[in-house]
């Protein structure tokens, strides 16, 4: 969800940089779970960005929520 929001922000605001697969520029993503807090490395973020970009090729406006988080309607 965070990647979707960052992607949309970059699309709406030219001063906000989005992920750049060609240059290997990815957002810094932090995760907090039962193991504690950590920052994901580019090797974890890059495939998630690619998955999101692939999905945007099918649905350019992003997922349409209408139910549970992560579920398209």
Secondary structure, DSSP 8 states (H G I E B T S, - for coil): -HHHHHHHHHHH-TTS---BTTTTB----EEEETTEEEE--HHHHHHHHHHHHHHHHH-TT---BSSSTT-B-
